[in-house]
Amino acid sequence: MHVNRLTVLLANEQEDWHRTVRGLLEPQGIRTVSVRSGREVLDVLEHDDVHVAVLDAQMPQLGGMQVVKMMNQAGRRPPAIMLAEHVTNQLMQEALALQVFSVLSKPVDYAALLDSLARVVRRHYEGRWPM
């Protein structure tokens, strides 16, 4: 367990994306955990304290929405930010029903991602990094 560090789970297939996001977050003291598939997300949540999950809607094995459904069923649900190549009305309705915190289109606007993360901390952790 990493005390006094916000932990963000990054779930995406692309190594370049992981490298970029880690480069933005880690210098700010944010711990990142990188995975490549939905199944890995569920494994990490079993063993690690995660405060925010950034999930790609189109991951292998299990997409981001299926992962959120499974997280809800398991009662292990950090706030989720969903990344989707095609943000459709159906996707937005499903995300709203599953209480996904925000949906961002791909390619990811990193300023929008950082803004969403800041809003998660304000809303879910009262402006303080989780302890």
Secondary structure, DSSP 8 states (H G I E B T S, - for coil): --TT--EEEEE-S-HHHHHHHHHHHGGGT-EEEEESSHHHHHHHHHHS--SEEEEETT-SSS-HHHHHHHHHHHT----EEEEESS--HHHHHHHHHTT-SEEEESS--HHHHHHHHHHHHHHHHTTS---
